[in-house]
Amino acid sequence: MDLGGSHATCALVEDKQILACRTVSADRTGNLQSLLPYLGDALKSMRTERNNPTLEGVVFSFCGLVDYWRSRILSTNAKFDDAPTVNLLAWCREQFNLPLKMDNDARIALLGEWYAGRAQGCDDVVMITLGTGIGGAAMSQGRLLRGKHSQAGCLGGHLPVAFDGRRCTCGAIGCAEAEASSVSLPEVCRSHSRFSSSSLAAESAITFESLFRHSCEGDEVARDVVDRCLRVWAANIVGLVHAYDPELVILGGGVMNSGARILPFLQSYVQQHAWTPWGKVRVEAAKLSETAALVGAIPLLKGLAD
């Protein structure tokens, strides 16, 4: 079960193959406890449709700080505020009589790419997910970084890139997420001095899809904002390279639908500005895209990167 900012994806997974999949809107409830019955029903219906296969466990991927060792959610960031009080271990036993493992969603997505996607054969990797927010995860010498307080590696989007920037929902100033994520994009666009004359002003909802479209059509404000976002992401990546010493940086999330515009700039910037005397860090798009965290359930359940 992969729970993000706007929806949850439930799947039956066998090794590297997704056997069945359901999407559940996370907007229908304001908290995790109220969403659990929908998640349980989705899994039960898929299991029935597949003639009740034997299940080995349940994996829960969550968009917040997660204690992997105790299978509990520690903290959220303006999403599912009740999550730290929800006993998912007990719910899983009651509903399915199965063991539960859980972790931060970007960590599990990185596991999926390492197990069956872009990072196969590479044990030193950073992943950034550009979606509603900006997620992150890091692997060093084949082991996921988690840290004593479960924060290591997964706060990549909360590295400051502008000391005098916007206040982030995490409480810090100028985080990459506050400067160039889907949740901050409308404010970033509207703060442009020429926004009122931009074709973006006619959009009912400003998204990265509409931003890149208007930019390609020649709108100067859209071009300025795209360039600004690219610089934010590039600076963010350099910070992560210096912090975690990866050989590969993987970019995932819905923003990568415009990867042809994004990747060349980021690769060039990182090669110019990252201090890596051993060689050049590769910057590549995720291979598994939205299914990475689903496939990553298998190596997490097996403890392959502990």
Legacy VTK file of the C-alpha trace (Angstrom):
# vtk DataFile Version 3.0
C-alpha trace
ASCII
DATASET POLYDATA
POINTS 306 float
0.000 0.000 0.000
1.657 3.196 -1.234
0.121 6.251 0.420
0.985 9.643 -1.073
-0.324 13.152 -0.658
-3.406 12.791 -2.883
-4.064 9.067 -3.320
-3.147 5.579 -2.191
-2.184 2.753 -4.530
-2.816 -0.805 -3.383
-1.326 -3.777 -5.210
-0.650 -7.482 -5.085
3.019 -7.977 -5.933
4.927 -11.157 -6.676
8.680 -10.592 -6.894
9.074 -7.976 -9.677
5.580 -8.369 -11.100
2.451 -6.410 -10.132
-0.459 -8.850 -10.315
-3.286 -6.427 -9.541
-3.597 -2.765 -8.634
-6.216 -0.358 -7.232
-6.120 3.404 -6.622
-7.972 4.916 -3.673
-8.488 8.669 -3.360
-6.937 10.061 -0.195
-9.043 13.225 -0.491
-12.207 11.473 0.632
-11.044 11.572 4.254
-9.019 13.962 6.327
-7.122 11.320 8.237
-5.495 7.924 7.970
-7.846 6.073 10.322
-10.845 6.863 8.100
-8.945 5.766 4.996
-7.983 2.313 6.313
-11.332 0.602 5.523
-11.003 1.629 1.857
-7.446 0.289 1.732
-8.496 -2.958 3.349
-11.413 -3.392 0.937
-9.130 -2.765 -2.046
-6.683 -5.466 -0.972
-9.439 -7.949 -0.153
-11.165 -7.454 -3.513
-7.902 -7.926 -5.432
-7.155 -11.057 -3.442
-10.608 -12.489 -4.243
-10.216 -11.701 -7.938
-6.864 -13.537 -7.963
-8.407 -16.670 -6.377
-7.075 -15.941 -2.893
-3.313 -16.361 -3.323
-1.233 -16.974 -0.207
0.200 -13.715 1.101
3.492 -13.387 2.954
3.026 -9.920 4.391
1.766 -6.376 4.019
4.035 -3.429 3.207
2.921 0.124 3.928
4.698 3.002 2.171
3.993 6.371 3.826
4.709 10.007 2.954
6.276 10.982 6.273
8.834 9.958 8.889
8.533 6.236 9.641
10.219 4.045 12.236
10.995 0.985 10.123
12.146 -1.098 13.082
8.939 -0.583 15.108
6.538 -0.280 12.170
5.027 3.016 13.215
4.625 6.499 11.773
6.579 9.107 13.718
5.629 12.398 12.087
3.751 13.847 9.146
4.019 17.143 7.314
0.541 18.610 6.855
-0.763 15.217 5.669
-2.769 12.679 7.719
-2.073 14.338 11.057
-3.584 11.428 12.986
-1.138 8.905 11.480
1.286 8.754 14.459
-1.609 7.596 16.684
-2.807 4.832 14.333
-1.744 1.295 15.313
-1.142 -0.193 11.875
0.385 -3.383 13.292
-2.851 -4.166 15.134
-4.967 -3.216 12.099
-2.937 -5.513 9.860
-3.272 -8.423 12.275
-7.021 -7.905 12.646
-7.719 -7.495 8.937
-5.296 -9.950 7.337
-3.463 -11.885 10.074
-0.220 -10.967 8.337
3.084 -9.362 9.365
3.544 -5.687 8.494
6.584 -3.749 7.371
6.572 -0.051 6.610
8.897 2.793 5.688
9.035 6.224 4.118
7.647 6.194 0.566
10.800 7.542 -1.106
12.927 4.884 0.619
10.687 2.111 -0.680
10.647 3.669 -4.167
14.457 3.690 -4.116
14.393 0.029 -3.088
12.170 -0.722 -6.083
14.558 1.015 -8.489
17.519 -0.787 -6.891
15.777 -4.162 -7.055
14.214 -4.001 -10.511
14.706 -0.574 -12.052
17.252 2.105 -12.903
19.608 1.417 -9.987
20.123 -2.299 -10.557
23.793 -3.089 -9.999
24.473 0.210 -8.193
24.711 0.264 -4.390
25.366 3.990 -3.834
22.274 5.878 -4.921
20.198 8.926 -4.060
16.591 9.180 -5.189
14.510 12.351 -5.414
10.767 12.228 -6.030
9.302 15.388 -7.526
5.605 15.220 -6.770
3.203 16.965 -4.408
6.280 17.637 -2.306
9.897 16.620 -2.792
10.842 13.286 -1.271
14.266 11.780 -0.921
16.122 8.615 0.004
19.722 7.465 0.079
21.493 4.126 -0.149
25.143 3.681 0.777
27.042 0.490 -0.036
23.808 -1.432 -0.544
22.103 -0.327 2.675
19.285 2.160 3.053
20.145 5.081 5.297
17.637 5.467 8.132
19.508 6.866 11.126
18.850 6.799 14.871
15.751 8.991 14.546
14.547 7.595 11.182
15.341 10.882 9.396
18.549 10.006 7.552
18.306 10.392 3.800
14.550 10.960 3.554
14.504 14.742 4.089
16.216 15.548 0.791
13.470 17.964 -0.193
14.023 19.863 3.030
17.610 20.854 2.367
17.635 24.672 2.303
18.389 26.144 -1.119
17.449 29.772 -0.306
18.319 31.165 3.132
15.913 34.072 2.583
13.257 31.992 0.834
9.742 30.839 1.615
8.648 29.339 4.892
8.287 25.575 4.409
5.543 23.475 5.977
8.300 21.681 7.923
9.148 24.956 9.679
12.420 25.708 7.907
13.168 28.544 5.484
13.879 28.064 1.785
13.628 24.274 1.530
13.665 22.886 -2.010
10.076 21.719 -1.410
8.998 25.250 -0.503
10.696 26.687 -3.588
9.937 24.190 -6.374
7.323 21.524 -5.670
3.753 21.026 -6.861
2.372 22.296 -3.570
4.376 25.544 -3.730
4.190 26.084 -7.511
1.013 28.236 -7.625
2.464 30.673 -5.080
5.808 30.740 -6.887
4.070 31.603 -10.168
1.749 34.226 -8.680
4.665 35.983 -6.986
6.257 36.687 -10.394
6.109 40.409 -11.144
4.462 39.835 -14.547
2.102 37.029 -13.575
-1.061 39.012 -14.359
-0.029 39.282 -18.023
0.968 35.611 -18.275
-1.169 32.967 -19.943
-0.751 31.023 -16.675
-3.132 33.474 -15.001
-6.028 31.918 -16.930
-5.361 28.444 -15.522
-7.811 27.309 -12.845
-5.048 25.163 -11.320
-1.356 25.705 -11.966
0.510 22.404 -12.248
3.899 21.428 -13.607
2.142 19.994 -16.652
0.558 23.372 -17.419
3.743 25.244 -16.502
5.894 23.296 -18.962
3.195 23.541 -21.628
2.979 27.327 -21.355
6.760 27.532 -21.311
6.992 25.553 -24.564
4.377 27.877 -26.066
6.642 30.854 -25.359
5.145 32.392 -22.227
7.978 34.353 -20.585
6.703 34.007 -17.030
6.379 30.245 -17.443
9.899 30.125 -18.850
11.232 32.101 -15.899
9.546 29.797 -13.387
10.744 26.657 -15.196
14.311 27.986 -15.173
14.003 28.829 -11.492
12.709 25.341 -10.632
15.528 23.732 -12.590
18.087 25.752 -10.627
16.440 24.823 -7.319
16.436 21.122 -8.171
20.025 21.294 -9.412
21.271 22.983 -6.231
19.320 20.449 -4.188
20.998 17.565 -6.027
24.489 18.997 -5.503
23.769 19.209 -1.769
22.629 15.582 -1.730
25.691 14.470 -3.709
27.977 16.178 -1.216
26.060 14.663 1.718
25.721 11.041 0.568
28.443 10.363 -2.039
26.273 8.547 -4.609
27.329 7.338 -8.035
23.773 7.710 -9.329
20.941 10.177 -8.663
17.490 8.981 -9.739
14.616 11.386 -10.323
11.044 10.150 -10.015
7.573 11.609 -9.576
4.998 13.122 -11.890
7.161 16.122 -12.807
9.410 13.758 -14.743
6.805 13.616 -17.499
8.849 16.602 -18.704
12.127 14.745 -18.174
13.468 15.581 -21.633
13.581 19.223 -20.579
14.745 18.581 -17.028
17.484 15.950 -17.178
20.024 17.625 -19.523
20.107 20.763 -17.378
20.468 18.865 -14.110
23.166 16.535 -15.450
25.171 19.469 -16.801
24.809 21.475 -13.582
25.862 18.576 -11.361
28.878 17.805 -13.528
29.974 21.451 -13.303
29.333 22.094 -9.621
29.487 18.865 -7.591
32.840 18.177 -5.936
33.452 14.560 -6.951
37.136 14.061 -7.806
36.550 10.320 -8.279
34.367 10.922 -11.368
30.958 12.146 -12.518
27.642 11.406 -10.861
24.967 10.164 -13.241
21.548 11.848 -13.101
18.817 9.684 -14.616
15.040 9.284 -14.641
13.394 6.515 -12.653
12.572 3.456 -14.692
9.608 2.152 -12.704
7.938 5.537 -12.266
4.735 5.262 -10.211
5.199 1.537 -9.525
8.610 1.836 -7.832
7.259 1.776 -4.263
5.009 -1.182 -5.109
7.912 -3.261 -6.448
10.068 -2.034 -3.544
7.731 -3.844 -1.156
9.443 -7.138 -1.993
13.031 -6.244 -0.981
11.654 -4.372 2.061
9.690 -7.422 3.189
12.805 -9.568 2.702
15.086 -7.088 4.487
17.508 -7.047 1.560
18.874 -3.536 2.230
18.833 -3.497 6.045
LINES 1 307
306 0 1 2 3 4 5 6 7 8 9 10 11 12 13 14 15 16 17 18 19 20 21 22 23 24 25 26 27 28 29 30 31 32 33 34 35 36 37 38 39 40 41 42 43 44 45 46 47 48 49 50 51 52 53 54 55 56 57 58 59 60 61 62 63 64 65 66 67 68 69 70 71 72 73 74 75 76 77 78 79 80 81 82 83 84 85 86 87 88 89 90 91 92 93 94 95 96 97 98 99 100 101 102 103 104 105 106 107 108 109 110 111 112 113 114 115 116 117 118 119 120 121 122 123 124 125 126 127 128 129 130 131 132 133 134 135 136 137 138 139 140 141 142 143 144 145 146 147 148 149 150 151 152 153 154 155 156 157 158 159 160 161 162 163 164 165 166 167 168 169 170 171 172 173 174 175 176 177 178 179 180 181 182 183 184 185 186 187 188 189 190 191 192 193 194 195 196 197 198 199 200 201 202 203 204 205 206 207 208 209 210 211 212 213 214 215 216 217 218 219 220 221 222 223 224 225 226 227 228 229 230 231 232 233 234 235 236 237 238 239 240 241 242 243 244 245 246 247 248 249 250 251 252 253 254 255 256 257 258 259 260 261 262 263 264 265 266 267 268 269 270 271 272 273 274 275 276 277 278 279 280 281 282 283 284 285 286 287 288 289 290 291 292 293 294 295 296 297 298 299 300 301 302 303 304 305
